[in-house]
């Protein structure tokens, strides 16, 4: 049986009476809650296949010794749970295929015991944070089936050891936020099956020129990240051989330059080039050839032009992060950018954007009629942005980074806005580990425009249907202004065939809701389209039967 409690706002202790129930659990997963108190005592259980306790603020203490009795356990994850001490040597006798330990504020550390090298069944080893000492151990070469080895925010020193290249099955290697020095060992070119290679925020590394053997021997690689890791020179010409790449991150390497035209032949999900030394005068047109671009960061290139609407037309349903900061982009922010369905981070800071901020922008990441999921919005340093910061952003229940200082956006005089801003810090710090939060507003109050009740002004908006996914009915809400005539709301399948007309009539300015019954349709994705005059907005919905 499985026990799964995750991503909720539960608080308090996990009672021992709950732990001692008669059920025999084989898999347990408790993470991203507000639980506190002692680490649960599951010692009475005879065995577990899988134990995951993650991002939970338990009382500090060691990894429980009773875990060593579960000889059939395959996965152990106790990261970000305030574990202390070092890794117990008895782990070397277990049959784990996955071990994930550490955490941002954990006092676990010391040297990694050599017994870890005896875990012959280990497939993945991931270490987060902690107070580990010494260098990256070489005994990992003794684990024949190890495919993933990751050290994230681990304060190791020394160079990446050559012995890592002796791991016969290694396809995923990551070092992030360490004091590791040196470059990429040349012997790594013998790891012909490398699928994911990431060196991130290792400021003491001096890679220098990227080895050209990456483009010769790692042609099957799908993820390459070399961010803030001392790269200089130009990209090797043979990088065009990396035809299987789906994620490329070369951010924060100001001395790195070279040709990026070869990227036009790929179909990337993630492209991150911010604040490096490439020449990118405008948002590349070749991005329109991609079909599933989820991350795009092109900050710091002085790019000119306006914000292209094809970005949302092409990637509105898949884009998760968009950063175009520190450029010279002009014009307004298109209202259609509110159609980024799942975007959780938008950074347009320090451009020359102008005009009123469209209220439709508050629909970014909308997950319901009164909730949006965007976490970070930065518009700072655009003096030409005017108007009122949309009150509808108070529906962004996960927002933890907001910035619009250096703009002429005024702040709403409304208790809901004040409560939202003040609650942002509490919401971020409720999580364990606490999330980064940042608030930088304009400080410009919006003045009342009349002494009486304000006249209701409607805009052109099409909300995400709710619920979504749905079966078989859902509600679609929308808003239309006064200067329209015929309003049409129609539903299409993914090949462009109209399957329903919900509205085709004159409507006065206002907010509307319509119920859509898809009983006669097959499961799948559908597009609903709102037309009012010359204005058009679309959203996507999912029918699951």
Secondary structure, DSSP 8 states (H G I E B T S, - for coil): -EEEEESS--EE---HHHHT-S---SEEEEESSEE-SS----TT-S--SEEEEES-----B---GGGGG-TT--EEE-TTS-BEE---GGGGGS--SEEEEEETT-EEEE---GGGGG-TT--EEEEEESEE-SB--SGGGG-TT--EEEEES---BSB--GGGGG-TT--EEEEES---BB---GGGGG-TT--EEEEES-TTB--BS--THHHHH-TT--EEEEESS-BEEE--GGGGG-TT-SEEE--S-TEEE---GGGGGS--SEEE-TTSS----S--GGGGG-S---EEE--SS---SB--THHHHHHTTT--EEE--SS--EE---GGGGG-TT--EEE--SSEEEEE--GGGGGTTEEETTEE---EEE-TT-TEEESB--GGGGGBTT--EEE-TTS--BB---HHHHHHHHHHHHHHHHSSS----EEE----B---S-SS--------EE---BSSSBSSEEEEEEEE-SS--EEEEEEEETTS-EEEEEEEEE--SEEEEEEEE-TTS-SEEEEEEEEETTEEEEEEEEE--
